[in-house]
Amino acid sequence: MGALDDRVVVVTGAARGLGLAIARRLGEDKASIALCDIDVRRGEDSAEKLRADGIAARFVRVDLADADSVDEMAASVTADGPIYGLVNNAALADGVGGRAVHELAVDEWDRVLDVNLRGTFLVSRALIPSIIEHSEERGGGRVISIGSDAALYGSPKLTHYITSKGGVSALTRTMARDLGPYGITVNTVSPGLTESESAQHVPDHRHELYRLNRALTRPQQPADLVGAVAFLMGDEASYITGQELVVNGGFVLH
């Protein structure tokens, strides 16, 4: 058996990129993975590939901007048994930058906050009752949200994205207080600029900023983050909660 012993873990935004890398890593620890994403084709393909590699995985569609869709996803993933862990990874990041705060349209602000912050709240709210219900028999539970070191650095012309990720970190701290009595830990893992599909949409000058200012000079890969998520999901992290772990090669020293 592996470190997670067939415990069910839900990963949002898992059809591709960092979310898929996290799902694979937790699956290698023998978690049973529910990959949740709005992209049905890629989500189904990714789940099939994980299964081909011996990982228990299935895909469930969800639109984080739609509360009814989130509730439907929660009903689906909890139908077959209790949830042990949740990774809130889904976020709008592609092509959202380029305008200063006074240039930002209200509808664009709403679009990013609806998915990145409100969506994280909606998914957590929908799945936490299942985690609580079975927390005693499972030895607690885990909620991990993916933040961003950009919220600590204060990157310009990303007001809505920065605010959403800063809000995720604040949400982590208050949820940690609420869920502590059940033995459930809640933490944020915040990567730097990671070489994934989303990074292809990041302007060259931001890539150069990271390259010049990281303590570790090589580019960050998804594999650099997934170990931190796996650690926080595991039993050895049972007394770590309400924290933000920054995994960015020393770009922001937090």
N, C-alpha and C positions, 0 to 999 in steps of 0.2 A: 504494500500500500504506500501511497505518497503522503506528503505533509498535510494535505487537505482531505484525504480519505472520502472521496465521493460527495463531499459537501457541495451544495448547489450555490454557485456564484453567478450573479447577473452582471454583465458588462455592457454598458451602453456605448453607442458609437463604435461598435465592434466589427463592422463589415470590412474595415480596411485600416491601414495605418497603425497608429499607436494602440488603438483599442483592440485590434486583432492581435497585435504582439502581446498585449497584456493577457488576452483570453488564452492564447497559446501557452504562455508561461504558467498561468494558473492551472490550465489543463494538464500540463506536464507534472504538476504537483498533485494530480489526480482529482482535482475539482471537476464537478459536472457543470459545464458552462452553458448559460443562456446568452447568446449573442443578440443584442437588441440594437436595431438601427432602422432608419427610414428607407434605406436603400435595399429593397427586397432582393434584387438579382445578386448583388455582391454579397449580401448577408447570407443568402442560401448557399452560394458558392463557397464562401469562407467556412461555414459550418460543415459542409461536405468535405472540404479539405482537412479540417481538423479531425473529423471522424475517420478519414482515411489514414490518419497518422495515429489512430488509437485513442483519441481524446473524445470523451463524452461531450457532445455539443449539439445544440439545436438553435435555430434562428427564430426570433419573434420580432415582428415589425412594431415600431413605435415612432410616433411623431411627438417629440418633447414639447412642442408648442401647443399641443392639443391635449387638454386634461382628460378627455374621454379616451383618447388613444392610449395614454399612460395607464389609465385604469384597466383597459382591456389587456394591455401587456402584462400588468401585475396579476390579473386573474388567470392568464395563461401560464405564467411561469410558476405560480404558486399551486396550480391545480394538481400537480404530480407529487408535491411534497414541500417541506419547509425550505426557506431560503436561509443560507448561512451568511453570505456576503454580497455586497453590492459595490461595484466600481462605477462611479459617475464620471464617465470619460467623454460622452458626447458633447460637442460644442460647435458653434459656428466660428470658424477662424479663417476660412479661405476668402480672400478678397474683401475683407471688412475694413481695412485701414485706409489711410491716405487723406483724412479730413480732420482738421483741428476741431476742438469742442464747439467753437462758434460757427463752424461750417456744417456740422453734423445734422442731418435731417432727423426729425423725431421718429419717423417710421423705421428708419434704420437702427436707431437706438433701441426701439421697442423690439425689433426683430432679433437682435443679438441678445438682449436681456431676457426675452421670452424663452429662448432655448438654453442659453448658458447658465442663467441663474434660476429663473422660475422653473425651467425644466428639471434642473437638479433638485430643487425643492419638491416638485411634483413626483418624481420617481422615488425619492427618499420617502416621502409621505406615504406613497402607495405600497412600498415594499417593507418598510420598517415593522408594521404590525406582524408580518410573518416571521421576521427575524426575532422580534420580542417573544412571540408565542412559543418558539422552540429554543430560546436562548439558554435555558437551564440545561436541557438535555444535550445541547450542542456545545456547551461550555462558552456561552456568550455569542458574539457575532461581530461582523466587521462591516463598516462603511468607509470607503475610500473615495475621495473626489480628486480629480485631476485639475490642479490649478495652473498657474503660469508664473515664471519668474518675472515676466513683463509687468505684472501687477506690483511687484516689489521695486522694480527699476523705474516704473513710471514712463514707459515708452510713449513718445509723442504720437499724435494722430491715430490713437487707438482708444479713445475715451470710453466707448461702449464696451469693448472687449476687456480693457483693463478693469473697468468698474465691475463687470460681470465676474471676473476671476477673483478680484478682491472680495466680492460678495460671497463667493464660494468658500473662501477661507474663513470668513466671519460665520457663515452658516455651519461650517465644520465645528467651530468652537462652541456654539450654542447647542448643536445636536449632541456633542460630546457630554455636555452637562445633563441633557435630557435623558440620554440613553445609558449613562454610566451605571445607574442602579441595576440595570439588567445585564451588566457585564459586557455590553456592546461598546467597542471602540470605534471612534470616528476620527479620521485623519485626512489631511490633504497632502498629496505629492505633487510638487510643482516643478516641471521640467523647464529647461531653457529651450532655445531654438533647436529642434530635433529634425534630423534628416529623414523626414517622412513625406508622404504625398502633399500634406499641407504646406511644407516648407517650400515647395515649388512656387507658391503664390506670394512668398515673402520677398520684398524688394532686395536687390543686391546689397544696398548700403547697410541693411540690418544684418545680413549674413557677415558682412565685413566687420561691423561693430562687434558681433560676438567673437569672430575670429581673432580680433585684436585685443579683446579684453577678458577672455576666459583665462583662468589660471592654468587649466589644461587646454592645450592649444588645438587638439584634434576635434573634428566635428562630433556633435552628440548624435548617437544612434538610438533607436527605440530600445535596443538591448541594454542600454545604460540605465533605463528607467524601470524596466519590468522587474528587476530584482528587488528594488525598494518596495514596489507594490506587493510582490510575493511575500516579502518579510512582514509587512504590516498586516497581511491577510492571515499569516500563520500564527501558531500558538505561542511562539517566542516573543511576539509583540503584544501579548495580552494586557500589559500594564502601560502601554503607550496610547494616549488618547488626547484629542484636542490640539494636535500638533500639525505644523506645516513642515514637511521635509522637502528641502529644495535640492533638486538633482540637476545641476546645470554646469558642471565642470568649473565652478568658481567664477561665473560671470557676475552674479550677485552673491555676495558673501553674507549670509543671513544667519 
